Amino acid sequence: MIKVSVLYPDAAGATFDMDYYCNSHMPMVQRTLGAALKGLSADHGIANQGPYLAMGHLMFDSVEEFQAALATHGPTLLADVPNYTNAQPVFQVSEVKL
């Protein structure tokens, strides 16, 4: 199992619409990626306690399944980013150990 974390850095002037992210973007991610997506979650940074405004996490069975989904649907999903943030997302692909 792998986890793809999409991290939205907190910086001067950065904005993030968590309502849109949770109620529009993440449901679109779920619909678009379909069965390839094994799970998802969203974290909202609070009280300026970290370097990120928010984080989204997507679960896949393998790197290959993630890459295939990204190749097919990545442009559509990335085109929606300006609807909820002006932060430049950073991606981390990790192997889940626990």
N, C-alpha and C positions, 0 to 999 in steps of 0.2 A: 504494500500500500504506500502511496506517496501523497504528500500534502503540498499543494501549491499555495503559498502565502503571497497575497498581494498587499504590500505595505504602502501606506500613504503618509509620507513624511510631513511633520509639522514644521513649518517655516514661517517667517514673517509674511503676512498677507494670505496665507493658505486658508482655504475654506473647504468644508465638507458637509454635505447635506445627508445626514444619516437616515432621515425619513425616506428620501428618494432611494438611497442605496438599499435599504432593507425591503421597501415596498414595491420598488420598480426594477432596479438593476439586478438584484440577486434572484428574484423570481424569473427574470429574463434569462439569466445565466442557467438556471435550473431547466427551464423549458428548452433552451437552445442546445445545451450539452446532453440532455436526455439521459439515457442509461449509462453513458460513459462516466457521468458524475456520480460518485458514490456517497457524497455528503458535502455539506457546506456550512459555514458559520461566518458570523461577522462580529468583530470586536470594535468598540468605540473607546478611544483613549479619553481619559478623564483627568481633570485638574492639572493639566500640563505636567503630568508625571512621567512622560516618556517621549521618545523621539517621533512617535507616529500619532496622527490624528485618528486613524482607523486602520483596521486590518481585515481582509477577507481571506477565508481559507477554503480551498477546494480539494476534495479527496478523489483520487483515481486509483485504479488497480496497478497501473504501471506508468513509467515515464512515456512509453510508446503511446499509450492511450491518451495521455495528456497532450502529447505533441500532435497526434492526429486530430484531436478536438480543436486545438489551437490553430492548426493549419486551415481547418475548415471554417471555424466560427470566430477566430480571434479578431479579425477586422470589424465584425459586427459588434462584438462585446466592447472592444476598445473605443469604438466610435461613440459609445454611450458615456464614457468617462467624463467629458465636459459637462454633462447634465447634473453631476453631483459633486465634482471637485475641480479645483484648479491645480492641485498637487500632482506631481509626476509620480505615478506608481512605480514601485520597486518590486521585483518578483524574486521569490526564494522557492526553490524546489527541494523538498526534503524527503528522505525515507523515514516513514513512521516506525519507531522502534517499540513503543508501548501504546 
